[in-house]
Structure formats: C-alpha cells, structure tokens
Amino acid sequence: MIPYELILFDLDGTLTDPKTGITKSVQYALSKYGIIVEDLDSLIPFIGPPLIESFQRFYGFDESQARRAVDFYREYFSVTGLYENALFPGIPELLARLSAAGKRLAVATSKPTCFAEQILRHFGIDCYFDHIVGSNLDGTRCAKSEVVAAALALFPRVDRRRVIMVGDREHDIIGAKANGIASMAVSYGYGSLEELEAAGPGQIAGSVEVIEPLLAYRSSIR
C-alpha cells in the first residue's frame, strides 16, 4: 500500500524526454548572440534548471542577457520545440494506476505553467493531475522550492508527511527538502547519479517501472 496521499511529479526528464526540443531551442537562442553550437548534446545541462540560471552559468551571460536569451528560446520553443518531446515509456500506465488507487497527483516544474499545460494536453495525460504548477513567464517563481511551495498551497488539507516529490535533478530534491516533504529521484532522466546521490533523496528509481513499488516504502526526509 502506498503511504502517500499526494505525489508531485517533475515534468522534463521525469514524465517526458524533452531533449530535442529544449536543446534546439537553446541552440536557436545562442545563435542570436552569434554563438553557434552544433553539438546538441553539449546543451543537455539546460534540461531541468531555470533557463536564466543556466544561460548565466554556462555562457557567462549577465541577468539582462540571460532574460533576453530566454525570450529568444521561447520564440522557437513555443512554436516547434514544445512538441519535439516524448513520453517516457510506461508513464501513462503509471499515472493511470496511481489515479485509480485514489492518489492525488500534481506537476511541479520550473517550466512556465502555460507550456507545461500544453505539453501534458498534447500527450493526453493532463487528466491525471489535480493541478499543474510551473514558473511564471515573467521569470518569477522559477526556483524549484517556490514551485513546490505553490503546489502544496493548493492542497492545504494534505499532511506534508504524506507528500512526496519525484524528479530527475538535484533541484527537485532540494525543493522538496525546503518544503519539508519526502523525495524520490529518478536516474533515467538528466541528472547524473552522482548529482542525485549528493542531493540526498529518500529513494532513487532507476526506471519508470520501479517508481510505483518504491512508493510503497515511506522515504525519510534527510
């Protein structure tokens, strides 16, 4: 029996594999600054963290440049990159089983809410979630701790001891800890095992298939 009443899922790298769409969108944005990147794999670190933070960290942009780069990113992503995406095998079935078992599900992502909603509708899995919570287009609420807090606020009657966050990057684990809830990392996404272990999740799932069995065991909040 799963002890959790509410399960928060990250989107990119957890429910879907957004590699092509995100890396091509970043490639497009960088080209506007005269930076030509041919190896899309080199842009994989952009998957997961807030984009402004990534443009500053990986390309040394100041805040103004990073915000403009995000605008360029969205020019491509909102039209094409959004759909250069795929569900990880087994995700629809997992969500259906959890929903049928009476679990409440929500998405907590650093991606803008409007894009997250479009992606989930595109794949026909939006029906499984009570709420879809992301960042705002103006760049606010992009830290994962803020996103998780906003999601939890929509479930005021749920005991936080019965909530778990499932995600593929350290930001998901850190965001869960900041809000006093349990966490499960998934290593099939874009965070390295080293990154995930260092963040200290309660559990690590190596595949979609083991998420449900692991949910049966209560994770400690470390």
Secondary structure per residue as TSV (DSSP state, phi and psi in degrees):
chain	resnum	aa	ss	phi	psi
A	1	M	-	360.0	133.2
A	2	I	-	-81.0	122.7
A	3	P	-	-77.7	-8.0
A	4	Y	-	-91.7	137.6
A	5	E	S	-90.0	-33.8
A	6	L	E	-127.8	129.9
A	7	I	E	-121.0	120.5
A	8	L	E	-97.1	128.9
A	9	F	E	-112.0	135.7
A	10	D	-	-70.4	164.1
A	11	L	S	-101.4	-72.1
A	12	D	B	-65.1	125.0
A	13	G	T	83.3	-2.0
A	14	T	T	-122.2	-54.9
A	15	L	T	-93.8	-38.8
A	16	T	E	-127.8	159.0
A	17	D	E	-104.3	99.6
A	18	P	-	-96.4	15.0
A	19	K	H	-50.2	-52.5
A	20	T	H	-62.6	-48.8
A	21	G	H	-64.8	-42.6
A	22	I	H	-70.8	-46.3
A	23	T	H	-67.1	-35.9
A	24	K	H	-69.2	-33.9
A	25	S	H	-68.5	-40.1
A	26	V	H	-66.3	-42.9
A	27	Q	H	-56.6	-44.1
A	28	Y	H	-62.5	-45.7
A	29	A	H	-62.6	-43.6
A	30	L	H	-65.1	-33.8
A	31	S	H	-62.9	-26.8
A	32	K	T	-68.9	-17.7
A	33	Y	T	-103.3	10.5
A	34	G	T	77.9	14.4
A	35	I	-	-100.0	112.9
A	36	I	-	-100.4	119.7
A	37	V	-	-118.9	116.4
A	38	E	-	-94.1	-29.3
A	39	D	-	-88.9	99.0
A	40	L	G	-62.9	-29.0
A	41	D	G	-61.8	-26.7
A	42	S	G	-69.6	-12.4
A	43	L	G	-100.6	3.9
A	44	I	G	-56.8	-34.9
A	45	P	G	-58.2	-14.8
A	46	F	G	-74.2	-14.1
A	47	I	S	-79.1	116.0
A	48	G	S	117.7	-66.1
A	49	P	S	-69.2	163.3
A	50	P	-	-57.1	137.6
A	51	L	H	-62.6	-42.2
A	52	I	H	-56.7	-45.0
A	53	E	H	-60.8	-41.0
A	54	S	H	-70.2	-41.4
A	55	F	H	-62.8	-35.9
A	56	Q	H	-71.3	-42.6
A	57	R	H	-71.3	-45.6
A	58	F	H	-91.2	-21.7
A	59	Y	H	-126.4	7.6
A	60	G	-	67.5	21.8
A	61	F	-	-69.8	146.1
A	62	D	-	-80.2	176.7
A	63	E	H	-61.6	-40.4
A	64	S	H	-63.9	-44.8
A	65	Q	H	-63.8	-40.8
A	66	A	H	-65.0	-40.7
A	67	R	H	-65.7	-38.6
A	68	R	H	-67.5	-37.4
A	69	A	H	-63.0	-37.5
A	70	V	H	-64.4	-38.1
A	71	D	H	-61.3	-44.1
A	72	F	H	-63.7	-43.0
A	73	Y	H	-53.2	-45.8
A	74	R	H	-70.9	-23.9
A	75	E	H	-58.2	-42.7
A	76	Y	H	-82.0	-45.6
A	77	F	H	-64.0	-41.9
A	78	S	T	-67.1	-22.6
A	79	V	T	-101.5	-43.1
A	80	T	T	-120.8	-50.8
A	81	G	G	-60.1	-29.9
A	82	L	G	-53.4	-36.2
A	83	Y	G	-101.1	-1.6
A	84	E	S	-86.9	72.4
A	85	N	-	-155.2	160.6
A	86	A	E	-153.1	145.3
A	87	L	E	-72.0	141.8
A	88	F	-	-69.1	137.4
A	89	P	T	-54.8	134.7
A	90	G	T	94.8	-12.3
A	91	I	H	-65.0	-48.0
A	92	P	H	-58.2	-40.7
A	93	E	H	-66.8	-39.7
A	94	L	H	-61.7	-48.0
A	95	L	H	-62.9	-38.9
A	96	A	H	-63.6	-42.2
A	97	R	H	-67.5	-43.2
A	98	L	H	-64.2	-41.1
A	99	S	H	-64.6	-43.1
A	100	A	H	-64.5	-26.9
A	101	A	T	-82.3	1.5
A	102	G	T	88.1	11.3
A	103	K	-	-79.2	143.4
A	104	R	E	-92.1	133.7
A	105	L	E	-122.8	145.8
A	106	A	E	-148.3	156.2
A	107	V	E	-104.0	134.3
A	108	A	E	-128.1	104.7
A	109	T	E	-133.2	150.9
A	110	S	E	-79.6	-9.1
A	111	K	E	-70.4	144.6
A	112	P	E	-52.8	139.6
A	113	T	H	-53.8	-42.4
A	114	C	H	-61.6	-38.1
A	115	F	H	-72.0	-40.3
A	116	A	H	-60.5	-42.6
A	117	E	H	-62.3	-42.6
A	118	Q	H	-62.9	-42.3
A	119	I	H	-64.8	-45.8
A	120	L	H	-66.1	-37.4
A	121	R	H	-66.0	-41.2
A	122	H	H	-56.7	-39.8
A	123	F	T	-91.4	-0.9
A	124	G	T	71.4	26.3
A	125	I	-	-115.7	4.2
A	126	D	G	-62.3	-26.0
A	127	C	G	-65.0	-17.9
A	128	Y	G	-84.6	-11.5
A	129	F	-	-107.5	131.9
A	130	D	S	-66.2	-40.6
A	131	H	E	-144.9	149.4
A	132	I	E	-122.0	113.3
A	133	V	E	-120.1	126.0
A	134	G	E	-136.9	-161.9
A	135	S	E	-82.7	174.0
A	136	N	-	-99.5	150.9
A	137	L	T	-63.1	-22.3
A	138	D	T	-82.4	5.6
A	139	G	S	92.7	-2.1
A	140	T	-	-88.2	163.1
A	141	R	S	52.7	47.8
A	142	C	-	-101.9	-19.6
A	143	A	S	-68.4	138.7
A	144	K	H	-62.6	-32.8
A	145	S	H	-62.2	-36.0
A	146	E	H	-71.5	-39.2
A	147	V	H	-65.1	-45.3
A	148	V	H	-63.0	-41.7
A	149	A	H	-60.9	-41.7
A	150	A	H	-65.2	-38.4
A	151	A	H	-66.3	-44.9
A	152	L	H	-62.7	-33.3
A	153	A	H	-63.4	-21.2
A	154	L	T	-82.6	-6.7
A	155	F	-	-127.0	61.7
A	156	P	T	-63.1	-21.3
A	157	R	T	-94.3	-2.4
A	158	V	S	-88.2	126.0
A	159	D	-	-65.9	127.2
A	160	R	G	-63.0	-19.2
A	161	R	G	-70.5	-11.6
A	162	R	G	-113.7	28.8
A	163	V	E	-125.2	141.7
A	164	I	E	-137.9	143.8
A	165	M	E	-104.3	132.1
A	166	V	E	-117.6	121.3
A	167	G	E	-159.3	170.6
A	168	D	S	-108.4	0.8
A	169	R	S	-127.2	162.3
A	170	E	H	-59.1	-30.1
A	171	H	H	-60.0	-34.6
A	172	D	H	-66.5	-41.5
A	173	I	H	-70.4	-43.6
A	174	I	H	-63.1	-41.9
A	175	G	H	-63.5	-37.8
A	176	A	H	-65.6	-46.9
A	177	K	H	-60.9	-39.6
A	178	A	H	-62.5	-22.6
A	179	N	T	-108.8	9.4
A	180	G	T	69.7	31.9
A	181	I	-	-120.8	162.7
A	182	A	E	-72.8	163.7
A	183	S	E	-143.4	150.6
A	184	M	E	-130.6	127.4
A	185	A	E	-93.8	147.6
A	186	V	E	-114.9	129.0
A	187	S	T	-95.0	4.0
A	188	Y	T	-87.6	-2.6
A	189	G	S	-91.1	-132.7
A	190	Y	S	-114.5	2.8
A	191	G	S	-92.1	136.5
A	192	S	-	-70.0	158.1
A	193	L	H	-61.0	-36.9
A	194	E	H	-61.7	-45.2
A	195	E	H	-60.8	-45.3
A	196	L	H	-67.4	-44.2
A	197	E	H	-62.8	-37.7
A	198	A	H	-65.9	-31.9
A	199	A	H	-72.5	-23.9
A	200	G	-	76.9	52.9
A	201	P	-	-71.7	163.6
A	202	G	S	-68.8	-33.2
A	203	Q	E	-147.6	160.1
A	204	I	E	-129.8	123.9
A	205	A	E	-100.2	126.0
A	206	G	S	-85.0	-9.9
A	207	S	S	-157.2	164.7
A	208	V	G	-60.0	-36.7
A	209	E	G	-62.1	-26.5
A	210	V	G	-97.0	-2.5
A	211	I	H	-60.0	-50.5
A	212	E	H	-62.4	-47.4
A	213	P	H	-59.8	-38.9
A	214	L	H	-68.7	-29.1
A	215	L	H	-64.5	-18.0
A	216	A	T	-72.0	-14.7
A	217	Y	S	-108.2	127.0
A	218	R	-	-69.2	127.8
A	219	S	-	-84.7	145.8
A	220	S	-	-81.3	153.5
A	221	I	-	-99.6	106.4
A	222	R	-	-99.0	360.0
